[in-house]
Amino acid sequence: MLRHACCATPAAPRLLRHACGVYAARGRDTIGPAVDGGNETGALRLYEAHGMACHFAVDTWVVTVPTGTAAGPDGR
């Protein structure tokens, strides 16, 4: 049994199995949860422990632009 922050109780694995069952009952044969693989909560390990594998990965980059500046195209 996994003992990480996101799954410190057996509720997380049960919830995951329940969700998979609901989707299967609706005719789905695949699901694609979005998981932050760099997050230390253990979510990725939870999915892997239930037979799931990474299908594709995405790197997301963010830039914060300061507001309140009225710079024109020439930077002034």
C-alpha positions as CSV (number, residue, x, y, z in Angstrom):
1,M,0.0,0.0,0.0
2,L,1.3,3.5,-0.9
3,R,1.9,5.9,1.9
4,H,2.5,9.2,0.3
5,A,0.9,12.6,0.9
6,C,-1.8,12.1,-1.7
7,C,-2.6,8.6,-0.7
8,A,-1.9,8.4,3.1
9,T,-5.1,6.4,3.4
10,P,-6.5,3.6,1.4
11,A,-9.1,6.0,0.0
12,A,-7.1,7.2,-3.0
13,P,-6.6,3.7,-4.5
14,R,-10.3,3.0,-3.9
15,L,-11.4,6.2,-5.5
16,L,-9.2,5.6,-8.5
17,R,-10.6,2.1,-9.0
18,H,-14.2,3.5,-8.6
19,A,-13.6,6.2,-11.2
20,C,-12.1,3.6,-13.6
21,G,-15.2,1.4,-13.1
22,V,-17.6,4.4,-13.7
23,Y,-15.8,5.2,-17.0
24,A,-15.8,1.5,-18.0
25,A,-19.5,1.3,-17.3
26,R,-20.0,4.2,-19.7
27,G,-18.1,2.3,-22.4
28,R,-14.7,3.9,-22.0
29,D,-11.7,1.6,-22.5
30,T,-9.1,4.2,-21.8
31,I,-8.8,7.2,-19.5
32,G,-6.2,10.0,-19.5
33,P,-5.7,11.7,-16.1
34,A,-3.4,14.7,-16.2
35,V,-0.7,14.3,-13.5
36,D,2.1,16.6,-12.5
37,G,5.0,14.1,-12.6
38,G,7.3,16.5,-10.7
39,N,4.9,16.8,-7.8
40,E,6.1,15.0,-4.7
41,T,2.6,14.0,-3.5
42,G,2.9,10.5,-4.9
43,A,0.1,10.9,-7.5
44,L,2.2,9.5,-10.4
45,R,3.2,6.5,-8.2
46,L,-0.4,5.9,-7.4
47,Y,-1.4,5.6,-11.1
48,E,1.7,3.5,-11.9
49,A,0.8,1.2,-9.0
50,H,-2.5,0.5,-10.7
51,G,-1.0,-0.4,-14.0
52,M,-1.1,3.0,-15.7
53,A,1.9,4.3,-17.7
54,C,2.8,7.6,-19.2
55,H,1.5,8.0,-22.7
56,F,3.0,11.5,-23.3
57,A,4.6,14.3,-21.3
58,V,4.4,18.0,-21.6
59,D,6.7,20.7,-20.2
60,T,4.9,23.8,-19.3
61,W,6.7,27.2,-19.0
62,V,5.2,30.3,-17.5
63,V,6.4,33.9,-17.7
64,T,5.1,36.7,-15.4
65,V,4.8,40.0,-17.1
66,P,4.8,43.0,-14.7
67,T,1.7,45.2,-14.9
68,G,1.6,48.9,-14.5
69,T,4.3,49.7,-17.0
70,A,3.4,51.6,-20.1
71,A,6.3,50.6,-22.2
72,G,5.8,51.1,-25.9
73,P,7.2,49.0,-28.8
74,D,10.7,50.6,-28.4
75,G,10.8,49.7,-24.7
76,R,10.2,53.3,-23.4
